[in-house]
Structure formats: structure tokens, C-alpha cells
Amino acid sequence: MIYLLSLCLLLPLIHASYIYNVRVDMAENLPDEDPDAPEIFGWRAWVNKNDPYVEVFGYGTGGDDKIKIKQTTVKEGSETPQWDEEFEFDDADSNGPYTKFLFKIYDDDSTFKKDGSFDWLNINDADYLGETKEVMVSEIKDCVNEEVLRLPVSRDG
């Protein structure tokens, strides 16, 4: 099973809206979407691994056009990435108040290396690895109790 996030709710401080702290922790057992080089006479030029990242979707009350999307960093070469990244969704922004969250995980197959040079070996779009079920705001625990909501990821959503 793949797990990838924890989620909690911060109580309102000054204004009457909520701030949602969404933390993407880690994933494990990700399916390997990148092909390895063919083995020739017992030798393989490279072994490819996923370069996963997560997109966090916050759905506001204004409908499908009121969606805020945040993205984690890409963790290169891992089927068990550790992000430990936190994102804030504030009900007071132009998309809120928020009603639900959704998480999608991808394998980055970008065409450029970190130094900006073109990567001839990796010229594809990102591979879809799966997503969580929608998490309704009513399912989210208060951050004071430090309860973590762990969600399985599937290709069915």
C-alpha cells in the first residue's frame, strides 16, 4: 500500500476563517514507471527509478474554477520518497472556504537536467502514479492533537 500525506486543521486565530496545514510526508511501494536500459551480455547501461512529486488540490466553495494547486519538490530516483513538505490553504483567500482536498502523485519525466541542459534520455511527460480519495474538510483533525490522516493511493482515485 502507498501512503503519502498527513493533514490537519489550524483553528482560526484572528479572523473567522480556517487555515489548513497540509503536510505531504512520504510514499512507499510506488510502481516503477521508468524502463531500465536493456541488458546486453549481462551488462545494463542504467537502471531507472521514479522521480515522484505530489500535487495537492484544495477545492473552494466557488466550484471547479476555485481550485488551488500546490506541488511538492521532485524526489529523484526513489520508490520510497520522503518529502516532509507543508502547504497552507487559507479559507480567507480567493478560493476559500475550502471543502475538500485531493492528492495526485506523478513520476517526473522532464526533458531538462538540473543544470538546464537537455536530457535526451528522458523526453516524456510525467507518468500518473495514482491519487487519493477526496478528503472532506469534516474528516480533518485538529492540529493540536497532532493526529495524522494517512491515505492510500490508487490509480482509480
N, C-alpha and C positions, 0 to 999 in steps of 0.2 A: 504494500500500500504506500502511496505517496502522501506526505504531509507537507504543507508549506506555509501556514500562517498562524498568527495569533492576532486577536482583535479585542479591543476593549473600548469603553466609553468614558470620557472625562466629563465630570459634572460641570455645569455652567458656573463660571466664576463671576463675571461682571454682568453679562447680558443674559437674556433668557434662552439662548440657543446652546446646543451641544457642540463639543469638539470631539471628533472621533479620531483616536490614535490607532492607526492600523499598522501593525508590525508584521513584516514578512520575515519569518525565521529561516526555514530550511526546507529542503525537499530530499527525499531518498527514493531509491529504486526507479529513477527516471528511465523510460525506454530510450535506448540508444538509436538516434535518428541519423547519425552521420556514418556513412560507409567507410570502412577501413580500406587501405590500399590492397590490391590483390597480392596474395602470397605467391612468390615465384622462387622455386628451388629452396623452400624453407625460409625465405627472407621477405620481410614486409617493409616497404618504404615508410609507412606511417600508420599509426593507429589513431583514429578519430574518436573524440568524445564530444558530448554535448557542450554547448556554451549557453546555458539556460539563463533566462530572465523572466520576471513576473510582471504582468500588467494588472494594476488594481483599479477597478471600475467603481466609482461612487455614483449612485443614481439619486438625483434630486427629485423633488416632487413635481417639477415642471414637465415631466415626461421624458421621452427618449432623447430629446435635444438638450437635456440638463444632466449631462454625464461628465464627471471629472475623471480623467485617467492619469494615474501616476505609474512610473516604471522603475523597477529596481535596476541595479547595475548588472552587467553581464558577467557571469562567473565562468571563465574559460576552462574547458577540459574537465567537466565534472558531471557525474551522475548523482552525486550527493552534495549539491551546493549549499553553502551556509551564507545567507545574506545578512541577517540581523539589521534590517533597514526599517525605519519607521516613517510613516507618512501621516499628514494631518488633513482631515476633512472637516471644515468648519461650517455648521449649519447657517452661519451668517453670510457666507459667500453667495455669489450669484446663482449657484446651482442648488443650494440647500433650501429647506432642510432635507437631509438625506434619509432615504427609506430602505435602501439595501446596498450590498456590496457584492462584487463578483471578482474572482481572481482567475487569470489565464496565464499559463506558462508556455514559453516558446523556447526553441533552440535557435540561437542567433547564427545565421549563416551569412553574415555580412561580407561584402566584397573588398573591404579595406582592412589592413592591419592597423595596430595602434599607432605606428609611425606615419600613417597616412598613405603608404604605398599600396598599390593594387594587389590583391591576393588572387592569383589565377586559379588556385586550388579550391576556392570557396566562393563561388559566384551565384549562389542560390538565395531565395527568400528565406525568411525564418520558418522553421518547422513548428507546427502546432503540436504540443505535447499533452495538452489537456486543460481542464478547468474545474473549478469547484462548483458546488450548487450555489445558488444565490443565498446570501446571508441577510436575513431581515434584521433591521435595527433592533427589534424586540428580542432577538436571540443573543445580542451582545451584552456581555457582563460589564459591570463597573470596574474600572481600573484599580480602584482601591483594594479590591480583593485579589488582584493580580491573577485572575483566572484566565487561562489560555484556551481559546477556542481553536481546536485543530480540525482541519477539514481534509478529507480525501479528495484526490484529483482523479478525474476520469476523462476519457475522450468524448464521452456522451454529454458531459456538462452536468 
